Each structure stands twice: as structure tokens, then as C-alpha cells.
Amino acid sequence: MNPLTELSRLLASTTDATLVEAVLAALLTPSEAHDLSARWELVKRLDQGATQRQIATDLGLSLCKITRGSRELKKPDSALKTLLNLHQRKL
């Protein structure tokens, strides 16, 4: 089994958010964790209608990263959009 698939399945099998956060902190460098958090924030802001330039200014991200997130959200089978919808239902 692909290691990413294996890890994804394990993370999806738990309802312990503290455990998932601890696993991510153990696997990612502080810089990688920061980048991942910033990318999730940019996706949420795009979904809320923020402009790419405003997101770039607020989060200190390149327009290339933001454009990538925007493209991903526009895909018909977007995993990010699915996750955002799940996030909205939990708020």
C-alpha cells in the first residue's frame, strides 16, 4: 500500500483531533506545518470570496500558491471543496 494512502486511512480512522495534530507535528517540520496551515487558511479565504491579492498580503503568500488553491477549488471533484463543505457543517 502507498504510504500516503496508509497514513490517510489511519488519520481518517480516528476521531481524536489531538492525536492527529500530534502526528502532524511529529511528521512535519515547523516550517512545513506553518505552510500547511497557511494553505488551509488561503483555501478558506478563497471560498469566502477574498481576493487573491488580499490573501497574499494578509498571509504573506505568493500569488502562485494562491492561484493553485483557486484552481483546485474550481475542479468538479475538488477534495478541498468537499473538506470545506464538511468544515462548514461543523461550524
Secondary structure, DSSP 8 states (H G I E B T S, - for coil): --HHHHHHHHHHT---HHHHHHHHHHHS-HHHHHHHHHHHHHHHHHHTT--HHHHHHHHT--HHHHHHHHHHHHSTT-HHHHHHHHHHHH-
